[in-house]
Amino acid sequence: MSLQDVIIVGAGPAGLAAAIAAKRRGLDYTVLEKAVLVNSIYHFPTHMVFFTTPELLEIGGLPFVSPFDKPTRLEALRYYRRVVDTEQLRIEMGVTVCAIQRHADDDRFLVQADADGRRTVRHARAVVLAIGYYDHPNLLGIPGEDLPHVSHYYREAHPFYRKRVVIVGGANSAAEAALELYRAGATVTVVHRRPTLSRQIKYWVLPDLENRIREGSIAARMETHVAEIRPREVIVEHAGTVEPLPADHVFLLTGYRADADLLRASGVELDPCSWIPVHDPDTLETNVPNLFLAGGVISGTNDVPVFIENGRLHGEKAIAVIGSRIGRGA
């Protein structure tokens, strides 16, 4: 296997931005993606509207044209497909990176990846991890969390018409799901461990949800913890009082985190409290020389993670350092 300049892990916006920067610098690169292009966006709620304007989702200087002030998930999927085609980026999809190791005799990386049941080893001078955080939900560690009617992701409301739904969480995902489900005919209860909903909820969504709670259309249990999930109910606790909530389906929308196992196995140190990977904020290089981060992977367990708007800029920083070290200018 030949020695590449850089392997980029993850084909989300941050990984694609890194690939564009690598191509424009003349680097020999490959993007490895375990699922589909911009996989996290693909798994966002079907009718999701972004919190930002189209130009803040752009990468590589390619315009994102939308008739709306705030683009939709469908438009974003179309835009990133067009970026890949326009730039003719080298992406291998369906390839899962399972290990990243430094070679015993020199500074190159050995990147082990699985595809179609076959393991390959690739060699690179540098690696950019743009693996995001959406694939690993924050688990509550309670009985019943693995029951078949429990989900950590919300897609659309129609299947839950006339069903009793409990949503655990108090940020954007929970708020939007609660409103969609209510308007699709579900009976919705929101359970949140804090006294108020997150102030980070989209400004047009927050008052809508607060009004629905106030009028009783959506039930809410604030400062309440989930103790157990059972086949037809959720057991919650508030101020020492235990209460069963009827539930045909449960959405645990409690946030997500990066793949800590892959990071640690690659030698990257994590802050013990925030789980933020150790890295230089100016170069995005980790404590492992020539192993860089890009995008949401640097978020750890922060309540306000890195989003596309700022994470899309990381790849250019990392690639600039890699290019300078191997003698490839801008």
N, C-alpha and C positions, 0 to 999 in steps of 0.2 A: 504494500500500500504506500502510495506517495505521501510525502510530507506537505500538508497544506499550510498556508499562512495562518488561517483562522477557521475554526468551526463555531458556528452560531447555533445554539440550542434554543429552539422555540421560534415559531413563525407568526407571532403576534405583531402588533405595530412596532414595538421596540426592536424585535428581532429583524423585521423587515427593514427598518431604518438603518440598523447596523449593516445589513447585507447591501443596501444601496451605497452606503459610505464605503464599504469594502470594495465593491465593484468599481466605484469611481476613483479609488486610489490604486487600482490595478492589483489588488490582493487576490490570491487564490483562496476562495472561501466556499463553504457549503453550509446551508441551513438545514438542520435536522428537526423535524416536527413529528411528534408522536401521533397526532390525530389529523385534523383538517386545518386549512389555512385560517388564521385568526380564530383559533378554536374557542377561546373564551367568549368572544363576541358572538360566535355562532350559538353558544349555549345561553346567551342572555335571553330574558323574556322575549317572546316572539314579537310583541308590539312595542318594545322599549323605545323611548325617545332619549337621546343623550342629554346630559346636563350642560353641554358646551356647544359652541358654534362650529360649523364645518371646518373652518380654517385651522382650528386648534387640534384637529384630528389628522391634518395633512402630514405626510412624510415625504422626504426627498424633493421637496419643492413642487410636487405635483398637486394641482388644484383639486379640491373636493367641492364640487358644484352641487348645491342642493336648493330647491325652491323654498325650503323651510329655514327659519332661524335656528332651529335645533334639529339636527339630522336624526334619522331613524336607524335602527339596527340593520334593516334591509339595505339602506343606502350605504352604510359603512361596509357591509360585506361586499357590495358591488364595487365600492371604491378601492378596497384593498386587493381585490382580484385584478382590477385594472392596473394598479400599481405594479403588481408582480408581472403581468403581461407586458406592460410598457417597458419596464426595466429588464425584462427577461432574467429574473432572478433564479439562481440555482437552489431549488428547494426539494428536499426528499421528504415526502409525507408518509405517515405510517411507520416511522422509525423512532423507537423509544431508546433514549440514552439511559443506560443503567449504571454506568460507572465512568468516572473521569480520574485518571491517575497520571502523576508525573513519571516519566521514564527514569529508570534507575541510573542510566549512564549519562543522560544529557537533560536538557531543559524541555524537551518536547512532551506533549501530552498524548496519552493513549486514551481514546474515547471509545468505550464499548457500547454497542447499540444493537438492539433486537429489531428485526423486521421479518415478517412472515415466518416466524419460528426459527430464524437463523441469526446467529450472533456474528457480528463483524467487529473488527478493531480498526479504528482510523487514527491517523497521526496528524498532529497540528502543533504549530509553534505557539498558538494562543487559542483560548476558548472564551467566548462570550455567552454567559448564561442569561437568556431572556425567557425564563420559564414561567414568569408571572406568579400568581398565587391562587387563581380561581379553581384549580383542580383539587385543592385540599381544604375542605370545609373545617371550621373550628368545631370540634366535637364537644358535646356537653358531658360525656362520660356518665350517662344515666341509664338505668334499665329501660329497655324497649327502644333505644335509639336506632336499632338496626331492624325494626319491624318493617314489613313491606309497605305500609301506608305512611311511612315517614320519608320525607324528601329534604335534601339540603339545597335544592335548586327549584326555582319556579319558572315554568315556561308560559303557560296560558291558563285561562280561567274556565273555559267551557266544560271540561270533564268534571268539574266540581259543582255544577248546577244542582241546587237543592241539597247540597251536602254540608255537613258541619265541619268547618275548617278552623284549626288553631294555628296561628302564625306566631312563632317565637322570634323576637327581634324588634328593634326599634329604629332602624336606619332606613336608607333608601329602598333596599330590596323588599323589606317587610312592608313598608308603607305603600309602595306601588302594588305589590301583590294583594294587600288587604283591600285596596280600592277596586282593583280589577275583579277580584273574586266577589266582593259585595255586589258590584254592578252586574255580574253574571248570574246572580241568584243564589250565591252561597251564603250560609250563615257563618259570620266571621268573628273570631275572638283573637285579639292581639295580646300576647303576653310579653312583657318587657321587664328586665331586672332593674332598670333605673326608674327614677321618679317621673321623668319626662321623656318624650320622644327626642331623637337626635336633632340638633339644630342644623346638621349637615344635610338633612332631607331637602330635596329640590324645592325651591321656593314656591312653586305652583302646586306641589303635592302636599306639603305640610299642612297648610290651612284647610285643605279639602279633607284630609284625614281627621284633623282635630274637630272639624265641624261634624263629621259623620259619627265620631265618638261621642261628642257632646249631645247630639240628638238621639243617640242610642241605636243608630243603624248598624254600627260596628261596636262590639263590646271590647273593653280593654281592661287588662289587669296589670297595673303598673307596680313597680317595686316587688315583683313576683318572680319566683324561681320555679322552674320545672323540676319536679322530683322524680317522676317516672312517667313513661308512656305505656299505655295498655292498648289492646286491640280496638277498644271503642271509646277510650277516654284518656285524658291527660291529667295527671295528679300535680297540682301546683301548690306552692306554699307562700303565704304572705303574712308577715308579722306573727309567725307562729301558728297561723291557721292553715289547715290543709283543706283543699277543695278539689273535687273532681270536675273536669270540664269535658262534656261530650265531644267526641271528635271522630269523624270518618276519615279525615286526613290531617296530617301534621306537617307543616313546613318549618324546618329549623333554619331560619335565615339569620344566622349568627356570625357571619363573616367567614373569611377564608385566609389561608396562609400559604407561604411558599413551601416547596418540598425540602423540608429541613434535613431529611435523611440523605438526599442526594448532595446537598450542600456540605454536610458534615463529612460524608464519605469522600468528597473531593478535597477535603482539608480546610474548608472554609470555616472559620470560627463564627459563632453566633453569640450575640449579646444574651446572657442568661435570662434577662427580664423581658426585653422587647422582641427577642429572636431576630433582630436586624443583623444581617451578615456584616462582618467587619470589612470595611472598604474605605478607600480614599474618595471623598465626595467630589473631588476635582477630576479624577481620572476614572473612577468606578472600578479600580483594580482592588481585588480582595487581598487578604493576607497571603494568598498563594500567588506568587509572581506569574504574571501573564494570564491569570484567570480573572475575567471581568464580569460585571453584572450590568444588566440593562432592564429598565422597566420595573414592574411591580414586584419583582423578586426582592428588591431592597426594602420592602415595606415592613417586614416582620409581622407583628400582631398589632400594628398601629391602628387606631380607630379611623384615621384619615390616611389611607394608603396612597401610593403613587398611582396616578391615573395615566391615560394615554397622553393627555395634554403635556405633561412634563416628562414622562417616561420615554416618549418618542425621541427626546433629545439625547438620551444616554448613549445610544449606539454610536453616534458621531464622535462623542468624547472618547469612548473606548477604542474605536477604530483609529482615531488620530494617534493615540499612544502606540498602538500596535504597529501602525504604518511607520511611525518615526523610528521605532526600534529595529525594524527590518529594512529600513532604508527606502520606504515608499512614501513619497511626499503627497501633498494634497492634489 
